[in-house]
Amino acid sequence: MTQPASIPRLAFARAPLLARALAAFLCALFALLCLSKARLIGDGMEYLTMAQGFVAHGSPELRRSDVEAIKAMPPAALARGGLPADLLERTYQRVAQEGAIEGGYARAQDGGVQAIHFWLYSLLAAPFHLLVTLLGKNPFMSLVALNLAILLAGALCLRAWLPHIKLPELALAALLGPLYYTVWIGPEVMAGVCVLLATLAALRRDLPMTVLLAGLGATQNPSIAGLIPAAGAYALLYRAFPAAALFPPRPQPASRLRAGALVAVGIVAAALPFLYNQALFGMPSIISRYYFDLGLVTPERLFSFLFDLNQGLVIGLPALLSTAAVVLVAGEPGRRRIWLLHLAIAVLLMLGMALPTLAATNWNSGALFVPRYAYWTSMPILAVCLAALVRLDTRTRVLALVLAVVLQGLAGYQAYRGRTPAFIAQGRVADWVLDHAPRYYNPDPEIFVERERHNDGIMSYDDVVIHRGPDGPTKLLRYWSNAGDGGMCAPGTQLAADHVVNLASGWRYYNAPLRCEASTNAALRIAVGPSMPDILAGGWSSVEGSAVWTDGPRSSLRVQLPAGRRVAYLGIDGRYFDGVRASRVRINGIDLGERELGRGLLSIPPALASAPQLDITLEHTLPPRPPQAGDQRALGFFLRGVLVEFRP
């Protein structure tokens, strides 16, 4: 009678062992697949050459010897990594000889060629790079190997910090980011692991460790440094409201020496990239200078970050929301408000880290399911969910994982359509909405342009991009100063639509039904040039081809308007001189405040709608002078043209 009873017990005992064996097999298979897929992506060439520099001469500088060393790698290895043999050579020559900023490299003040990203990630990859090059393999495997090592270290930390964590929670952590970005040649996995562990350390009341991990993550993504003051906020919260703590006080207070050392290293690490950039390039951040635009930080960008139908956080990582819902529903009712509080704090941390990233000029940026910024900024939410899941029963944990797998599977199905990379193709949901209800999806222009053209390129204000559904064009995008229609309308006619969306960035969406109407002179366009009307009233330099500079602190325009027309909008097209960001605008004596010209249209005050003439004044405080010797002009704005739109 004892033998039948022992069989179930034996099977139960073997189940965890079999699960662990299966998990180990899947992890090994995942690692091999990632290594086999390693190739040039994003800023991968920068990180590769910095690792090469550390191995060859202990410096991240790109030298001629590094270029030759990479060119000398086996052709099959370079081909496997997708690195053309002459790409690095051309980039190096342009930067070294012409001083161009190209391919992620710039010429430093000492004349050396340096990557514009910080070097810590590449320093960690240097041992892997040495091994891979000795074996004659694909050089990008070294960076993927580093990502895998960081994931392993993160998993070991989770196991040590959350002793009750099991395979479902570890699988969930892998599903929400690392599964997609381990193959990415860059520090996204490093950033994600640092943010996850830093938040978890704060929840565990190990605030010095929070500062250390936040500082390490901030070396590659500076907004992660926001977790450093957040560590102090957690300490104040738990001191003021002890019942809000998720973990008991640490059994043995950390030594002051350890705490001080961790905090110091974390703060120094967060500050080091800025100090390094200042010493190397003469500015705190060369990336912020040339690749970020604060004018892009708009509610539209934030909405895109969260809800874009192609790459928004909610669309790309639905499992994050489902896991949070499981935590709130299945958790202990008496502690539900505490978990809700910590999830709310996690959302605030996510948004705080995300806001600076909204200024990135490369927003589509090779997104896999979600932008890489969304992956690592969302990790505070995952940290709270993991801290909650380890307190729940096994059935609930498995349910959370199964639900997450299903939702992420659906997210993958909607994002990937054939062999075209997901970030240059419309997803299934977005494509359906653009075909049948285009007015309800007005994405960031870069997302629309690159996915319609199936090309990751550079946008131009002269672009006209059309989405064509089964029954013809349903959506057209163009810049406010562009009258092009993409060949839709015959001469003498103009594009019209019942639904037009003006974005803060200056781009306009025209939504179906699209039609061509007889030209009605609905706008007055004046382009700067020899044949333009006399609109320059004072404070201008000489016309230079098709544009003219403001000269001095105040410049005036005088625009005569057709009789009987009511003005709705004014557009001033052009660009600013280096260091100038905005203009103080006055129209017929009415002060419109500081405005960034060229970005979009200005609404005309109702009192001026019937004015026969617009007297426009542009003011620039202390406009700079050109660096060329003998040029005494004080330059502010380079005017290309004026657009006046009338009411129907």
N, C-alpha and C positions, 0 to 999 in steps of 0.2 A: 504493500500500500504506500510505501514511502517513495518508490521510484517515480510514479506519475507526478507526485507533487514536486519532486526535485527537478524535473525537466523544465517547467516554466521558470523556476528560480535560476536555472543555468542559462536559459535563453535570455532572461532579463539581465543577468550579469554580463552576458556577451554583447548585448545591444550597445552600451556606451562604447565598448572597444571597437565594434564594427563601425559605429558612427565616426569615431575618431580616425579610424583607418581610411574611411571614405573621405572624410574632410581633408586628411593629409594628402590623399591621392589627388583630390580636386585642386588643392593649393599648389601642388607640384605641377599639375597640368596647366593651371593658370599661369604660373611662373614661366614655364616653357613657352606657352603661347605668347606671352608678353615679350619675352626675349626674342622670339622669332619675328615679331612684328615691329621691333625697334627700327625706327627710321627718322629722318629729318622732319621734325614738326615744329611749328612755331619758332621759338628762339633757340632751338636745339643747337645750332651751329655755335652760338656764343658759349653755351655751357660746355660743349665739347672742347672747343679750343682753349677755354680757361683750364679745364682738367688737363689737357695736353701741356699747357704752360706750367702747371704745378708739377707735373711729372718731369718735364724736361729741364726747367730752370727755376722752379720754386716761385713762380710769379704768374698772375693771371694775364699779363700782357701778351698780346699776339705779336709774335716776332716772325721774321722771314723763315727762321729755322722751323717754327711750328707749322707754317704753311707747307714747307717742303716735307716735313715729317708726315703730315696727313696725306699729302699727294702721293707719298711713297707707300702708303698702305696698299694691300692687295686690291686690285681693281674689283674683284668679286665682292670684297668686303664693303668697299665704297658704294658699289651698285646696290648691294643688299640694303644699305642704310639710306639710299636715295640721295646721296651727296655727289653732285657732278664734280668731276676732278678739277675743273677750272673755276668753279663758283667762288671758293674761298680766295683763290689767286686774284680774281677780278676785284672782289670786295676789298682785299688788303691793299691793292694798288690804288684804288680810288680814295680810300681813307688816308693812306700814308702820303700820297702825292698831292691830292687835291683838297684834303681836309674835309671831305664830305662825310655826312653821317649816313651810313648805309649798312644794311644787313645786321643792324644791332651793334655796330662798332662806330667809334668816334676817335678823333685824334686828341690826345691829352695835351695839357699845357707843356709837357716836356717833349712833345713830338712823337711819343709812342702811340701805338694803336691799342685801344682798350675796348672791351665789351661795355655796353652801357648798363648791363645788369650787374648786381653785386655777385661776389665770387664764392661765398660760403658753400653754396650747394655744389659747385664744381670742385671745391677743395675736398668735400666729403666723397666725391665721385672719383678722385684721383687714384686711389688704390685699385678700384675696379677698372679704371681706364688702363692702368699699367698692365693688369692681367689680360684684359681683352686684346690689347695691342700685341702683347707677347705671343698670344695664340693666333694672331692674324685674323681675328673675327671682325664682324660689323662693329665699328667703334661706338655706335649709339647704344649698343647693348650695355655698356658700362653705366649709362645714366638710368636705364631701366632697372639694372641690377641694384643700383642705389635706391630707387623707389621701392623695390621689393624688400630690401634690407630695412628701410624706414618703416614699411608696413609691419614687418616682423617685430621690430622693436616696439611699435605701437601696440601690437597685439599682446606682447609680453607685459607691457605696462598695464593694459586693461586687465589682464589676468591677475596681476599683483595688486592692483588698486581696488578691483572688484572681485574678491575671491569667489563669489557665487556666480560669476559670469559663466555662461555655457555657450555651446556652439551656435544656437540660434542668434544670440546677441552679437557674437563675433561675425557671423555671416551677414547679419543686418548691417553692421558697421562697414563691411566690405562692399555691400550692395549700394550704399549711399555715397558713392564717389570713387573710391579706389578701383572698383571694377572697371570704370571707364578711363580713369586718368593715370593708372600705373604705367601705361604705355606712352604717356605724354612725356616728351623730352623737355622737362622743366620742373620747377619746384612745387608744383601744385600738390602732390602727395605729401611732401614735406610740410607745406603750409597747412593742409587739412589735418594731418596728425598732430601738429603743434597746437592748432586751435582746439581740437577735440580734447587733447590731454590737458591743455592749459585750463579750459573750462571745467573739466572734471577735477583738476587739482584745486580749483577755487571752491567747488562744491564740497570737497573733502577737507577744506580749511587749511590746505597747504599753500598758503599765499606766496611764499618765496618761490616755490616750484612754478606757480602760475606766471610769475614775472619772468622767470628764466625761459620757460617755453614760449611765452609771448614774444620775448626779445629775439629768440632764435627764429621764430616764424616771421617776425618783422624784418629780418635781414633780407628776405626775398619779397615780401609783400608788406610794405610799411604800415598799412592801416591795421594790421594785427597788433601793433603797439597799443591800440586802444584797450586791449585786455589788461594792460598794466595798471591804469587807474581803476579799471573794473575790479581788479583784485582787492584794492582798498575799499571799493564800494561793497563788495561781498563781506569783508571783515566788519564794516560798520553795520551792515544789515543783520549779521548774526549776533553782533554785540547788542544791538537795540532790540532785536526780536529773536531770542534764542529758539523759540518754537519753529521758526522758519527754516532752521538748518536741516539738511537732508542726512547729514552724517554727524555722529557724536564728536565731541572734542577729541583731538589727537591724544592718545594715551600718554605719550611722553613729549613734552614741548620741545620743539627743535632748538638746537643750540643757536645762540645769537651769531656765532661765527658762521655756521652753515647758512642761516637765514640771510645774513648780510652778504655773504659771498654770492649766493644765488641771485639775490636782488641786484647786486652790483653788476654781475655778468649779464643779466637780462637787460638792464638799462643800457649798458655799454653796447651790447649787441644791437639793440634797436637803434641807437644813435650812430653806430659805426658806418652804415652806408652813406649817411648824409655827410659825415666828416670825410669819408673817402672820396665822395664825389666833389666836395669842395676843394680838396687837395689836388685832385686829378684834373677836373674840368673847370674849376673856378666857380662852381654853382652847387647848391645843396643837392639837387637832383636833376640830372640831365634828362631823365625820362619825363619828369613832370614838365620840364621846359619845352620839350619838343613833341611829346606824345600824349599830353593831357591838355584838355581844354575845359576850364571851369564853366564855360557857357553851356556845356553839355549836361551839367548837373541840373536836371529839370524833373518835375513830376512825371513827365512822359518817360524819361529814362528809368526812373524808379519803378514805374508801372511795368515797363519792359522787363526789368530785372526779375520782378515777381510773377508776372502774368502773361508774358508774351506767348503766343500760341505755338511758336517754334522752339523757344529756348528759355522760357520763364521758369523760375524755380518751382512753381506749383505744377506746371506741365511736365517738367523734366524729372523732378523728384517727388512724385505723389506719395511714395512710401514714407517720406518724412512726415507728412501730415497724417497718414493713416496710423503710423506708430505713435505719434503724439495723442491721437484720438483713443487708441487702445489704452495708453497709460492713464488717461483721464477717466475712461469708462470703467476699466477693470481695477483701478487702484483703490486703496482703502478709502471709503467715503469720508471719513473724518480728516483725511490728509489731502483731499482733492484740491482744496483751495491753495495749499502749499505748492502742490505740483503745478497748478495753473499759474501761480506767481512766478515760479522758476522758469516755466516755459515762456511767459511774457518777458522776463528778463533776458532769456536767450534770444528771443526775437529782436529785442532792442539792441543786444550786442551784435547780432547779425546785420541789422540795418546800419548801425554805427560803423562797422567795418566796410559795409558795401557802399556807403555814400561816396567816399573818395574814389572808388573804382568807376563810378558813373562818368567820371571825366575822361575816361580812356577813349582816345579817338578810334581805336580798333575795337569796336564793340562786338561784332560778330565773331571774330578772332578764333576760328577753329573750334567752336563750341561742340562738346560731346554731351548730348542730352541737355546739359545746362552750361552756361559759361563757366570757365574755371573759377571765376570769382565767386559764383554762386555756390560751387562745391564747398570751398573751404570756409566761406562766411557762414554757411548753414550748420557748421559743426557744433556750435553751442546747443542747438536744439537736439541734436543727436546725443550729446553728452547727458543732457537731462533725461532723455528717453532711456538711455542705457542704465543710468542710476536708478530709474524707476523699474525697469524690466527685471532686474536681478532680484527684486522683492516680490515678484509675481510667481504664480505656479507655472510648471513646465508647459501645461496645455496652452496657457495664455501666451507664453513666449513663442511657442511654435506657431500659434495662430497669427501673431504679429508678423513673424517671418514669412509665412505663407501668403498673407495678404500683401506684404511688401513685394514679394517675388512676382505675384500676379500683376500688381499695379506697375512695377517697373518693366515687366514684360510688355504691357500695353503701351507704356511710354516709349519703349524701344520700337515697337511696331509702328507707332504713328510717326516716329522721327526718321526712321531709315526706310528708304524706298530704292531698292536696287543697289547698284554699286556706287552711285553718286554719293560723295561724302555728305553727311547730314547737314553740315553747316553751310553748304552752298546749294541746298534744295529746300523747297517748301515742304514742311511736314504734312501728313495727311489731313490733320484737323485744320491747319492754316490754309492749305490748298482748297479744301471744301468751302471754308468761309469766304475766301477770296473769289471763288467761282460763283457762289450763290448769295452771299450777304456781305459784300466788300466793305460797306460803310462801318461794319462792326470790328474790323481789324485794320488798324493803322499803325504798323510797327515802326520801330526806329528805322530811319531811312536806310542805314547800312545793311540791316537785316533784309529788307525788301530788295534792295539793289543786288546784293551778292547772291541771294537765293534765286532771284529771277534770271540772273545772267549765268548762274552756275559757275561763278568765278570769284575768288577772293582777291579783289583788286582795290584800286584807289578811286574814290568817288570824285566827281567833278560837278560844279554848279551848272554845267552845260548838259548834264545827263537828263534824259527823258526815258523813264522806264515804265513799261506797260505790262500788266498781268492779263493774260488772255485765257478765258475760260472756254468751255465747250461751245458757247454761243457767241464768242467774240470777246473784245476787250471789256474788262470789268473795272479796272483800276489803273490810274496813271499817276506817276510821281514826277514832280519837277520842282526846281527851286523857285522861290518867289520872283526872282528877277529874270527868269527864263520864260520866254513866250513860246518855246517849241512845243510841238504836239506829237512828236514821233512819227510824222508822216500820216497821221490819221485824217487831217483836214486839208481840203484843197485851198489854193490861193484865194484870198478874199473872204475866207471863212476863219472862224476861231473856235477853239475848244470850249465846250460848256458842259456843266454837270449840275444836277440838282443838289448834290451833296459834296461840299468841299471842306476839307479839314486843313487848317493852318497849324503846323507844328511850331513849337517854340524855337526850334533850330532853323526856321526859315523855309523848310520844305513844305510842299502842299500835296495833298492827296485829292484827286478827282475821282469820285466813285460813281459807278454805274447807276442809272443809264448815262453813258457818255454820248455826246452828239456834237456836230459841227454846225455853227450858226453863222449867219452873215456878220461880218465885222461891224461892230457898233461903236468903236472908239471908246470902249469902256475904261481905257487907261491911257495915260499920257506917259510915254517913255522918252527920256532924254539921255542919250549916250554921250559921254565926254569925247570930244574930237574936234577937228577943224571946222566941221559944219554944224556944230551944236548952237542952239540959241544962246544969247548972252545972259547966262544965269549966274556967273561968278561975280558976286557983288563986292568982294573984298576979302583980303586975308588968304590969298591963294598964290601958289607958285606958278611957274609956267606949265602949260599943258605938255605932258610927255606921252605922245602917241595917243592912247585911248584912255588916259587917266591923268589926274592932277592932284598934287599934294596940298593939304592945308599948310599954311606957313604962318606961325605965330599962335598966340593963345586964343584968337577969335577969328572965325571965318564965316562968311555970309553967302547965302544963295537967295536968288530972287526968281521965283517961278510964276510966270503968267498963266492963268487958267482960262479955259474956254468959257464963254459966257453961258450962263444958265445951267452949268453942271455943279453938282454937289459932291464935295470931296469926302471920301471914306477913309482911305489909307495913304500913307506916304512911305516909300521905300528909298533908302539911300544905300547904294551898292558900292562896295569897296573893301579895303582892308586897313588895318592899323599898322603904324610904324612900331618897330621893336620896343616893347615895354609899355606902349599905350594900350589901354584895355577898353575905354569907353569915352563917350562924348556927352557933354551937357547940351541938351537940345532945347532951343526956344523957337516957337513958331508964332509969328505975329505977336510977339511979346509974351506969349503964354509959355511958362516953364514946364517942360515935360520931364525934367530930371535927368539923371545919368542913364544913358542908353548905349547898348552895344550895337553900333551901326553895322549894317551888312548881314545881321543875323536873321532879320525878319522885318515885317511891316510895322509901322507905327500907326496907331489909331489916331485920327484927327479929332480934336475936341469938337463937340457939336456946335459950339459957338463959331467955329471957323469953317463949317461945312459949305457955306455959300460965299466964302471970301473970294474976290476976283484975283487975288495974288497971295502967294505964300512967301513970307520973308523968314527964311530959316537961318538960325545962328547956331554954329557948332563951336563949343568952347572946350579947350584942352589945357589943363593946369600944367605948367612947366613942360611943354612939349620938348622932347630931346632933339639934339642936333646930330646930323649924320657923322660917322667917324672919319669920313674923307676930309683930308686937309683942304681948307679954303671954303668948304660948304657951310655957310652961316645960317641956313634955313632952320627953322624950328618946326619939325614935321610931326603931324598927328595922324591924319587919315588920308588915304589914297583913294580919291573919289573916282569911280568908274561910270556912274550914271545915277539918274533919279527916276523913280516910278511914282506916278500919282494915279490911284484907282478911284473911280467915281461910283457913286451910288446908282443903282438902276433907275 
